[in-house]
Amino acid sequence: MMELLDYTFFQHAVWGSLLASIICGMIGTYIVTRRLVFISGGLTHASFGGIGIGLYAGISPIMSAAIFAVLSAFGIEWFSKRSDMREDSAIAVFWTFGMAVGIIFTFLSSGFAPDLSAYLFGNILTITRTDLFFLAVVAFVVGLFYFCLKDVIKNVAFDREFVRSQGVPVRLIEYLMMMLIALSIVACLRMVGIVLVISLMTIPQMIANLFTCRFERVVWLSMVIGFVCCIGGLLLSFYHNIPSGASIIFLSIVIYALCKTGKALLNRSR
């Protein structure tokens, strides 16, 4: 392990794991508590539209994906509050629209897009300083927003109607959280890819929920669990030459299964 730290790409991967774990710990706990996993999955796939546009226009796919994902998040939030459209229908519209736009513009772009698989399936070993900078900016923004409005976010996550009755601008908080969810998803794309990124924001929280139900503790514990899973998956990927994104999620699910089984056996023995 110490020898691997001599390599720049491995140092980038470790820093990326830490920053992604911080982001996913805060945003993922809100997602799981609010039961927004399906919405987040829709935003994940909708961001592919921004990647396709970025490849076609010759600009940073991550930046274009971030803009596309944020606009999709606002669109889903707005349409889902209308009486003439159900929430799952709004998600499906933006989910499929984003994928369609991404496929069209990817094929229209000149030549073959060699990095496309990295956005679909992720490769933590190839993240660059630019990726780390984007992760750091998102982590700072998410952390600042969370610590300034921690109680409000927690109350909105558990009982938005009660918070609204107290005069809190719930709609504004929800729009801001949707924006942060979209940015967090895009920031982690290079690590685990579009296909698996939502797992990084839910599985550590599921593991943490096995040991505590308090919102703040779940946030901190899921950060630690997420970092351990990222490092473990990173090592598994490096030594066995298998995709890093899949390794991270596979290890996360194995840890969840072991913890779930262990807790069940412990409860049965009492």
C-alpha positions as CSV (number, residue, x, y, z in Angstrom):
1,M,0.0,0.0,0.0
2,M,2.8,2.5,1.0
3,E,4.7,1.7,-2.2
4,L,1.6,2.4,-4.3
5,L,1.4,5.9,-2.8
6,D,4.6,6.8,-4.7
7,Y,2.5,6.8,-7.9
8,T,0.7,10.0,-8.8
9,F,-2.3,8.2,-10.2
10,F,-2.8,6.3,-6.9
11,Q,-2.5,9.5,-4.9
12,H,-5.2,11.1,-7.1
13,A,-7.4,8.0,-6.5
14,V,-7.0,8.2,-2.7
15,W,-7.8,11.9,-2.6
16,G,-10.7,11.3,-5.0
17,S,-12.0,8.6,-2.7
18,L,-11.8,10.9,0.4
19,L,-13.6,13.8,-1.4
20,A,-16.3,11.5,-2.9
21,S,-16.9,9.9,0.5
22,I,-17.4,13.3,2.1
23,I,-19.8,14.4,-0.6
24,C,-21.8,11.1,-0.7
25,G,-22.0,11.0,3.1
26,M,-23.9,14.3,3.3
27,I,-25.9,14.1,0.1
28,G,-26.5,10.4,0.2
29,T,-28.0,10.5,3.7
30,Y,-30.5,13.2,2.5
31,I,-31.3,11.0,-0.6
32,V,-32.0,7.9,1.4
33,T,-34.0,9.7,4.1
34,R,-36.1,11.6,1.6
35,R,-36.5,8.4,-0.5
36,L,-35.1,10.2,-3.6
37,V,-33.1,7.2,-4.9
38,F,-35.3,6.9,-8.0
39,I,-35.0,10.7,-8.7
40,S,-31.2,10.5,-8.2
41,G,-31.1,7.5,-10.6
42,G,-32.9,9.6,-13.2
43,L,-30.5,12.5,-12.8
44,T,-27.5,10.1,-13.1
45,H,-28.7,8.9,-16.5
46,A,-29.9,12.3,-17.6
47,S,-26.4,13.7,-17.1
48,F,-25.3,11.5,-20.1
49,G,-27.0,14.1,-22.3
50,G,-24.5,16.7,-21.1
51,I,-21.6,14.3,-21.7
52,G,-22.7,13.8,-25.3
53,I,-23.1,17.6,-25.8
54,G,-19.6,18.2,-24.3
55,L,-18.0,15.6,-26.6
56,Y,-19.8,17.1,-29.6
57,A,-19.0,20.7,-28.8
58,G,-15.4,20.0,-27.8
59,I,-15.8,21.3,-24.3
60,S,-15.3,19.5,-20.9
61,P,-17.9,16.7,-20.7
62,I,-18.0,17.0,-16.9
63,M,-18.9,20.7,-17.0
64,S,-21.6,20.2,-19.6
65,A,-22.9,17.2,-17.7
66,A,-23.1,19.3,-14.6
67,I,-25.1,22.0,-16.3
68,F,-27.4,19.4,-18.0
69,A,-27.9,17.5,-14.7
70,V,-28.7,20.7,-12.7
71,L,-31.3,21.8,-15.4
72,S,-32.7,18.3,-15.4
73,A,-33.0,18.4,-11.6
74,F,-34.9,21.7,-11.7
75,G,-37.1,20.3,-14.4
76,I,-37.9,17.1,-12.4
77,E,-38.6,19.1,-9.3
78,W,-40.9,21.6,-11.2
79,F,-42.8,19.0,-13.2
80,S,-43.3,16.7,-10.2
81,K,-45.0,19.4,-8.2
82,R,-47.6,20.0,-11.0
83,S,-51.0,18.4,-10.6
84,D,-51.1,17.2,-14.3
85,M,-47.9,15.0,-14.1
86,R,-46.8,12.3,-11.7
87,E,-43.3,12.4,-10.2
88,D,-42.3,9.0,-11.7
89,S,-43.4,10.3,-15.2
90,A,-41.3,13.4,-14.8
91,I,-38.3,11.3,-13.9
92,A,-38.9,9.0,-16.8
93,V,-39.1,11.9,-19.3
94,F,-35.7,13.5,-18.2
95,W,-34.1,10.1,-17.7
96,T,-34.8,9.0,-21.3
97,F,-34.4,12.4,-22.8
98,G,-30.9,12.8,-21.3
99,M,-29.9,9.3,-22.5
100,A,-31.3,10.0,-26.0
101,V,-29.5,13.4,-26.3
102,G,-26.2,11.8,-25.1
103,I,-26.4,9.0,-27.6
104,I,-27.3,11.3,-30.5
105,F,-24.5,13.8,-29.8
106,T,-21.9,11.1,-29.1
107,F,-22.5,9.6,-32.5
108,L,-22.5,13.0,-34.1
109,S,-19.2,14.0,-32.6
110,S,-16.2,13.6,-34.9
111,G,-14.4,10.3,-34.5
112,F,-14.7,7.8,-31.7
113,A,-15.0,9.0,-28.1
114,P,-12.4,6.9,-26.3
115,D,-13.2,8.2,-22.8
116,L,-16.9,7.3,-23.1
117,S,-16.5,4.0,-21.1
118,A,-14.9,6.0,-18.3
119,Y,-18.1,8.0,-17.9
120,L,-20.4,5.0,-18.2
121,F,-18.5,2.6,-15.9
122,G,-15.9,4.8,-14.1
123,N,-12.2,4.4,-13.5
124,I,-10.9,5.9,-10.3
125,L,-7.3,5.2,-11.4
126,T,-7.6,7.7,-14.3
127,I,-9.0,10.7,-12.5
128,T,-6.9,13.9,-13.0
129,R,-6.2,17.0,-11.0
130,T,-9.1,18.7,-12.8
131,D,-11.4,16.0,-11.6
132,L,-10.0,16.4,-8.1
133,F,-10.5,20.2,-8.2
134,F,-14.1,19.7,-9.3
135,L,-14.6,17.2,-6.4
136,A,-13.0,19.6,-4.0
137,V,-15.2,22.5,-5.1
138,V,-18.4,20.4,-4.8
139,A,-17.3,19.0,-1.4
140,F,-16.7,22.5,-0.1
141,V,-20.1,23.8,-1.4
142,V,-22.0,20.8,-0.1
143,G,-20.2,20.9,3.3
144,L,-20.8,24.7,3.7
145,F,-24.5,24.3,2.8
146,Y,-24.9,21.3,5.1
147,F,-23.2,22.8,8.2
148,C,-25.0,26.2,7.8
149,L,-28.4,24.6,7.4
150,K,-28.0,21.2,9.0
151,D,-31.1,21.4,11.2
152,V,-33.3,22.7,8.3
153,I,-32.0,20.0,5.9
154,K,-32.7,17.3,8.5
155,N,-36.2,18.6,9.2
156,V,-37.1,18.9,5.5
157,A,-35.8,15.3,5.0
158,F,-38.0,13.9,7.8
159,D,-41.1,16.1,7.8
160,R,-41.3,18.8,5.1
161,E,-45.0,19.7,5.9
162,F,-44.1,20.6,9.5
163,V,-41.1,22.6,8.4
164,R,-43.3,24.5,5.9
165,S,-45.8,25.3,8.7
166,Q,-42.9,27.0,10.6
167,G,-42.4,29.5,7.7
168,V,-39.2,27.8,6.3
169,P,-38.9,28.2,2.5
170,V,-39.1,24.5,1.8
171,R,-39.4,24.8,-2.0
172,L,-36.2,26.8,-2.1
173,I,-34.4,24.3,0.1
174,E,-35.6,21.4,-2.1
175,Y,-34.4,23.1,-5.3
176,L,-31.0,23.8,-3.8
177,M,-30.7,20.2,-2.6
178,M,-31.7,18.9,-6.0
179,M,-29.0,21.1,-7.5
180,L,-26.4,19.7,-5.0
181,I,-27.5,16.2,-5.7
182,A,-27.0,16.8,-9.5
183,L,-23.6,18.3,-8.9
184,S,-22.6,15.5,-6.5
185,I,-23.6,12.8,-9.0
186,V,-21.6,14.4,-11.8
187,A,-18.6,14.9,-9.6
188,C,-18.4,11.2,-8.9
189,L,-19.0,10.0,-12.4
190,R,-15.3,9.5,-13.2
191,M,-15.0,7.3,-10.1
192,V,-17.8,4.7,-10.6
193,G,-19.6,5.8,-13.8
194,I,-23.2,6.6,-14.7
195,V,-24.3,3.0,-14.3
196,L,-23.1,2.7,-10.6
197,V,-22.8,6.2,-9.1
198,I,-26.1,6.1,-7.3
199,S,-24.9,3.0,-5.4
200,L,-22.1,5.1,-3.9
201,M,-24.7,7.4,-2.5
202,T,-27.0,4.8,-1.0
203,I,-25.1,1.6,0.1
204,P,-22.8,3.3,2.7
205,Q,-26.0,4.9,4.2
206,M,-27.7,1.5,4.2
207,I,-24.7,0.0,6.1
208,A,-24.7,3.0,8.5
209,N,-28.4,2.5,9.2
210,L,-27.7,-0.9,10.5
211,F,-25.9,0.6,13.4
212,T,-27.6,4.0,14.0
213,C,-30.8,5.8,12.9
214,R,-29.7,9.3,13.9
215,F,-29.2,11.6,10.9
216,E,-25.9,13.1,12.0
217,R,-24.4,9.8,12.9
218,V,-25.4,8.3,9.6
219,V,-23.7,11.1,7.8
220,W,-20.4,10.7,9.5
221,L,-20.5,6.9,9.6
222,S,-21.4,6.7,5.9
223,M,-18.4,8.9,5.1
224,V,-16.1,6.5,6.8
225,I,-17.7,3.4,5.3
226,G,-17.7,5.0,1.8
227,F,-14.0,5.8,2.1
228,V,-13.2,2.3,3.3
229,C,-15.2,0.8,0.4
230,C,-13.5,3.1,-2.1
231,I,-10.0,2.2,-0.9
232,G,-10.8,-1.5,-0.7
233,G,-12.3,-1.5,-4.2
234,L,-9.4,0.5,-5.5
235,L,-6.9,-2.1,-4.2
236,L,-9.0,-4.9,-5.5
237,S,-9.2,-3.3,-8.9
238,F,-5.4,-2.6,-9.0
239,Y,-4.2,-6.0,-7.9
240,H,-6.7,-8.1,-10.0
241,N,-6.9,-5.8,-13.0
242,I,-10.7,-5.4,-12.9
243,P,-12.9,-2.3,-13.3
244,S,-12.5,0.0,-10.3
245,G,-16.1,1.3,-10.2
246,A,-17.6,-2.2,-10.2
247,S,-15.0,-3.3,-7.6
248,I,-16.0,-0.5,-5.2
249,I,-19.7,-1.2,-5.5
250,F,-19.2,-5.0,-5.3
251,L,-17.2,-4.6,-2.1
252,S,-19.8,-2.2,-0.6
253,I,-22.6,-4.7,-1.2
254,V,-20.5,-7.6,0.3
255,I,-19.8,-5.5,3.4
256,Y,-23.6,-4.6,3.6
257,A,-24.5,-8.3,3.3
258,L,-22.0,-9.3,6.0
259,C,-23.1,-6.6,8.4
260,K,-26.8,-7.4,7.8
261,T,-26.2,-11.1,8.4
262,G,-24.0,-10.5,11.4
263,K,-26.6,-8.2,13.0
264,A,-29.4,-10.7,12.3
265,L,-27.4,-13.5,13.9
266,L,-26.6,-11.3,16.9
267,N,-30.2,-10.4,17.4
268,R,-31.3,-14.0,17.1
269,S,-28.8,-15.1,19.8
270,R,-30.1,-12.7,22.3
